[in-house]
């Protein structure tokens, strides 16, 4: 096992800088998830840690070693790719053992490690099958098993579930979480799926345009997003945003209102906002409730209702024409075209400036 430290890490391809000074400290045994939209640099950052790309600037430490100039095989890391990258002509046993066989380890030791990995991944009965006889989830487990037998200090996962269907993604995600508890090894996991990030991570690193937007536990990012981007990316359905104006300020509060929002006072200290300032008001769909007609701070026309059993998602059009989403933890039927009054706890609201 090993801690990982990234100090002002930079990566350029020609004159284009894609990683722009990233600083992250990862504790020994921690499960970290890099998340962000396509092109944010998360997979490039993972490849820099693996040694598959050269670092343009900064320092990368794994344990007590500066590894900038070390080959991938010298870094004690194992990587699981989006594509399974297993050999179709080999059995599961041979695929899992491949790296150890190439290193010419003792056959008895190889068999012991292969069987230990197979038991951990519940695939002992699959060892004599070939990849063509396996499901997508089973093939991914073979790829994970091949990484486990190397006994690395760090596991790197590059969107390993993106080729699986929804049900398999859920079950394999649970298997990876269980695996981390069993082996307690540092893991870095890359995904664009914020649900994967929320359910797997000890901490999440949100990336955008090669920069870290925020680092924190899943619920820290959900409840205390550092900026509008993090607020919009973490959470499903996405946070609602409205333009508002500051009506009054004090040392401990800000009062705002907007074309779609009645006056609301938010308890904020050290905010630095000024009267007349234009801000963005944020409210999560899960933090909105239906109010008696005309009594809420918001009102909208029902455009669509999705009744999902465990919750009801309602899309409304506000007076300005902006769309607003509500997610209620109940089964509710609303008529399309009807008007709904909404309210919320001001303590759950957010304000963002540019």
N, C-alpha and C positions, 0 to 999 in steps of 0.2 A: 504494500500500500504506500501511497505517497501523496503529499500535498502538492499543489500546482500553483505557481505564481506567474502571472503575466504582467510585465511592467512596460507600459507605453509601447505595446506591440503594434507594428505597422507592416502593411503588405501592399506593394505596388506591382502592377503589371504594366511595364513600360512607364508611361507618364501618368497612368491612372492609379490613384491610391484608393484601394478598396477597404482596407482596415486602417483606421485613422486614430491610432493612439489608444489602445484598449488596455485597461488596468483591471485585473480580476484576481482575487485570492480565493483559492479553492481548498478547503480543509481536507485532511486525510480522511477518506471514507465517505465523503460527501457525495450526494447525487445532485449534480448541477444540470440544468436544462438551458440550452441556448435556443431562444425562440425569436421569431421575427418574420417579416414578409420575404418573399423571394427576392434575392439580390441584396439582402442586408449584410451579408458577409459571414453568416453563421457556419456554413460548411467550410468556407475558406479558413476560418479561425480554427476549426477542428482539424483540418489538414495541416495547419501550421504546428499544432500541438503534436500531431502524429509524425511530423517530419516529412510529409509528402509534398510540402511546398517550403521554399526557403523564406525565412523571415527577413524583411527589408530593414527593420529597425526595432529596437527595444530588446528586452531580455525575457526568456522563457525558462523557468526553473521547474524541474520535476524532482521532488524531494530536495536534496541538498546539491543537486547538479544543475549547472547551467547547460542547457541542451541545444542551444541555437545551432551549433555546428555538428551535432551528433546525427548519425544515420538512424532511420526509423527502427531498425533491429536493435539499436543500442539504447533505446529510450524506455524499454520495459512497458510498452503500451500494446494493447490489442484493439483492433478496430472491426466493427461490424457495419457493413455497408448496406445501402438501400437495396442494391441487387445482391442476391444471396452469394454469388461468386463461389459456388460449390461445383465440384467436378462431376459431370453427368455419368462418366464411365466408372466411378468409384462408388463403393458402398458407403453408407452413413459412417460406419466404423472407420473406414479408410479416409473419408473426408475430415472427420474430427481429428484423426491422428496425423494428418498430412504434415503440419508444421513440425511436429515432434519427429516424424520419420525423416524429414529433410535434415534435421539437426542430428540425426543418427543417435537418438537416445536409446537406452536399453529397452528391448521389446517388452519385458515384464513391466517396467515402469510406464511405458506407453499404454499398455492394456489397463493398468490400474487407473491412470488418469482418464482414459476414455470411459471406463465404466463409472467412475465417480461423476463425470460430467453428465453421462447418460442418465444416471439415477437422479441427479439434481434437476434435470430437464424432463424427467419422466418419459424417456424415449428408449429404454432398454430393448423393447420389442422391435424397434425400428433399425437396429444396428446393421442388419444384413440386407436391408433394402437399398435400392438405388434411388437417386433423386426423382426419377420419373414416376416412382411409386408413392411419392409423398405429396401432401397438401402444401399450400403456400406457407402456412404457419409452421408446419413440421420442417420445411426447408430452412426457415429462418432460425428455428431452434438448432439445426445442424450448424449454421453459421455462428451462432452464439456459443455452442459447444466447442467449436474449433478455437474460439477466443479463450474460453475458460481453461482449457488444458494447458495453455501457455503460461498460466499463473502470472498474469501481468500485474504491475502496480496500478495501472490505470486502464479502464475500459472506455472506449470511444464508440458511440453509436451515431451513425449518420442517417437519420430518417429511416430507421429499420422497418417501420410498419406501413410505410406509404403504399406498398404493393399489395396489402392485404385488404379484404373486405371488412365492413364495419364490425361484424361479430368477432372475426379473428383478431382485429386490432385490439379490441377490448380484452380478450383472453390473453393475448401475447403481452399486452401492456401489464397485466396482472402478474404474468410469469416473470417479466423483467423486474418488477418491483419486489417480488418474492426473492428473486436471485440476489438482488442487492442486499437484502436483509441477511441472506445465508452467507454470502462471502465477504460482505462489509468492505468492499474495495471501492476506491474513488471511481465515479462514473460521470462522464460528460455525454449528454444526449442532445442531439440536434433535431429540431422539428419546426414545422410551420404551424402545427396544430396546437392551439393554446389549451385545448382540453387535455391532450397528452402532457403538456407542460404542467398544468395545474394538478393533475393526479399523480405524477411521478416525482416531481422535484422536491428536494429539501429547499433549494433556492433556484430562482429563475433569473436568467440574464436576458433582458429584452434588448434586441439590437435593431438599429435602423441606420442605413447608409454607412455601415462600417464603424458606428459608434455605439457605446452602451447608453441606452436611455434610462435604465433603472435596473438595480439588482435587489432582490429581496425574496422573502418566502411567498408562496402563492397567494395567501390571504393578505399579506402586506400590499402586494401589487393590485389586488382586487379592491381593497378598501382604501388604500392611500396611494393612488397613482401619482407619479411625480410630474407628469405632463399629459397633455391631451392625447398624444400618440399612444402612450401606455394605457391610458383609460379606454381608448377605442379598441386596442388590440386584445387586451385581457378581459375576458367575460363574454358570455354568449346568452342571449342576443347582446349586441354591442351597446355601449353606453349612449344615451341620448344627449344631444348638445343643442343649446339655444344661445342666441346672442342676447346679452343683457347689459344694462347700464348701472353703474354704482350710484345709488340715490343718497346714501349716507354712510359715514365711516366713524368708528370709534376704535379705541385701543384693542378691544376684544371682539368686535363684530363688524360685519359688512351688510348693508341692506341693498338689495338689487331688485330690478324689475325689468320686464321685457314686453314686447308686443304680444307674446303668447303666455307670459308668466305674470301673475299678480305679485305684488310686493312681498318679498320674503327676506327675513333677517337670519344671517348665518353667523354662528359663533366661531370667529377666527381671530387668533391673536398673532401679532407680528406679521400681518399680511402685506403691508406696504401699498395697498390699493388707495386710489384717490377718488373723490367725488367727481362724477361725470365720466369716469374711465369706462371704456368698452371692454367687456370680458366675455368669456364663454362659460355658460352654466352647464354642468354635467349632472346627469341623474341616471342611475342604472334602472333598467326595466323591472328588475326584481324589487326595487325600493319604492314602487309606485302602487297606490291602492285606489279603488273606486270610491268616490265621495258622493254624498247626497247631491242631487241636481242643484247646480249653482253655488255649491259650498266649497268647491275645491279651488286650488290655485291654478289649475290648468283645465282646459276643456278641448275636446276634439271629436271629429266625426269618424265612426268606425269604418275602416276600409276593408279590413280582412281579419278573420279570427281563425286561429289554429288551435284546435282542442286536442291536446297531446296526452290526455289521461291524467298524468301527474301534474301538469300545469296547462294554463291557457295563455297563448301569446296573441296579443291584440295589436294590430297596426292601425294607428289613427292619423288623421290629417288635422293639424292645428289651424288656427285662424289665418296664420301667415302663409299656409300652404306647405309648411315643413311637416315631414313625417315623424311620428313619435311611437315608440314601441313600449308595450307594457307586458310583463310576464307575471302572471298570478298563479300562486300555488293552489289552484282549485280548478274544478271543471265548471266552466261558465259558458253560457250561450248568449251572444249579443247579436242584435240585428244589424246587418250592414246598412250604413247610412244613418244610423241613430247617433245621437250626441251623448257623450259620456263625460262626466266631471271627474277629475283626478286630484289626488292630494298625495303628500309625501312628508316624511320626517326631515326637516331641514338639516339635521345632523348627518344625514346620509348624502347630502348634495355636495358638489364640488365646484370650485371656480378655477379657471385657467386663464392666464394672460398669454400674450404672444411669446 
